[in-house]
């Protein structure tokens, strides 16, 4: 296990002392505390560790972002809709409302992370570092994380307030309202282009390198339909020869496989480790298990039977990514998130935000949309071959497009990608309505359901923030 995990985790409790816990989700660090604390490299490095620690939160990659990215789609479901007050169950039938705790947590914790990154970026210029290279690298890391958080927000909520400066008063951004998605995307691209210039080529565990920023930029451009720009970004990652697919699908996930060649950027967790009495493991391992199979199992993010039945014969991912406990509970679950021997909700498995298989398939998608279908097939087949499958039979651009989309479902199942993929394809409404119809459900959705509601707490705090249509 990488020692960087512990460096990052220790700072969480300390930084929490300076956070304002009211309903305004642009969380200031008081002027007195921050001005006296962030005065040298060591102190700022602690603040930077706190930015990374924020990503571990339950409202972000600790649980909620993964769940919303899967349960909203057709391949994953919620075992018991009322569990945890229905925070995930409402995603399953698109009944999510503005008071849903998950909706508020993702928003709140995202802006806390953004504010911490903004604080570092505001202070770092005036602080002397031992080497200018390290200082430049840290600037790139903070811009990468800010871009990542805004990318999540704009995809989940649509227009969101854009804040890129440090907040010293909780009233600084009242009345600003929501910034257009187009402007938010422009800022995301600016941050990532800066990060690409600032970050090193070689990866350090738990931190983004140049390849991660290039891959994220490719995803941002692909999401906006800029296929030529996306192709350039993904091609840069692939041609760098910095990353590679692991030889077997059994060698990617779990504590024993952390830091492998497929990892571009991960959120680190540590089981059996306490900071100020708080466990620093992940909730996902236990809460993504069916009820009764382990302590604290909640039945979140379980793969549907129809999805399991759709795997090709001989696909190693069915055994390596999925399991079932027919005695305790007959539902399937993802094994990408390990249970910790130290107790429930304390998993040590890192969450892989960007991994090379995802990049290869998006590279194939970009190639195909740029009429380079033969090259797209080559990339697609590398992922299939690793899973023990033969070459795709798809040949036309339309067939290859469908084949890539299907391959992403199997390769990335349970990791938080499916809903964002459906939205990017422009098929989310039709796919989900067909799914509900085939299940005999009377649920139907329209374009309004492609985004979450703005949290009620945010509407109550700032009257300039308006609700999304349909909520």
PyMOL commands that set and color helices and strands:
alter all, ss='L'
color gray80, all
select helices_A, chain A and resi 4-16+31-37+41-55+64-71+83-86+89-92+101-124+132-157+181-198+210-223+227-239+249-251+255-257+284-287+305-309+317-321+356-369+373-386+397-411+418-425+428-438+447-450+456-461
alter helices_A, ss='H'
color red, helices_A
select strands_A, chain A and resi 76-77+263-267+274-275+278-279+302-303+322-325+329-334+351-355
alter strands_A, ss='S'
color yellow, strands_A
deselect
rebuild
show_as cartoon
